[in-house]
Structure formats: C-alpha cells, structure tokens
Amino acid sequence: MTEPGLEQLSKADFGALRKCNSAGGDIDKATAAMARNPFLTEAVRARALDVFRHHKSYRG
C-alpha cells in the first residue's frame, strides 16, 4: 500500500519517467526517446506520462 500522493512504479515505469525528467518537460522529446526503447511499451509510456503530469517541469 502506498501513501497518498505516492505511486508504486515498476522498473520500466521508472525508466520511462526518467526519460520525461531528462527531456526537461518537453513531452514530444520524451515520447521520442521512449519510442527508441523496445522495453517501454505503450502502457508503460502512458503511465509515465500520467505520473509526470504532476511534476513541476511538466509543460504539456
């Protein structure tokens, strides 16, 4: 069970979230970087973007 405001992430989820962070909030750049990794499925990418939408550097 997680605390309110915290999300349990798999290793793949966390890897995708790192791509979002390293892109500086540029979702198009992050999406392109995630697409190059065959282990980051569409579901993983969607989950990472959903979590990243709450980050201060998210620019939509």
N, C-alpha and C positions, 0 to 999 in steps of 0.2 A: 504494500500500500504506500502511495506517495503522499506527500504533504500538499496542501492546496498551493497551486502556482508552480509546482514541480512536475516534470514529465519524465517517465521512465523511457529511456532510449536504448535501442539495440546498437550494436557496434556500427552497423550500416547507417542507421538513423543519425548517429553522432558524426560519422564521416560526411554525410550529406550536409548536416548542419555546419560543419567546419567549412565546407565549400561556400555556403552562404556568408559566413563571417569573413572569410578571406576575400570575397568579392566586394567587400565594403558596402554591402547593402544593395548592390546592383543585381537585381533578380535575373535579368537576362544573361549577365555574365556568369552568375552562379548556376543557372539552369544549363548553360552550355558546358560548363566544367563538369557538372554531374552527369551529363549525357555521354561524356567520354569514358565514364567508368561503368563497365558492364555489370558490376555487382550492385549498383544503385538502381534498383527497379523503379518503375513509375510510382508505386505505392510508397517506397522509401523517400523518393524525391518530394512527393506531395506532403508526406508527414513532416519532413524537414522544413519545407516552406511554411506549413501551418504553424510550426513552433517558432520559426524565425519571424513571423509577422508580429510577434510580441517583443522583439529586440529593438533597442533604441536606434540602431542604424538602419532599420528597415525603411526602404524608400518606395515600396510598392511598385 
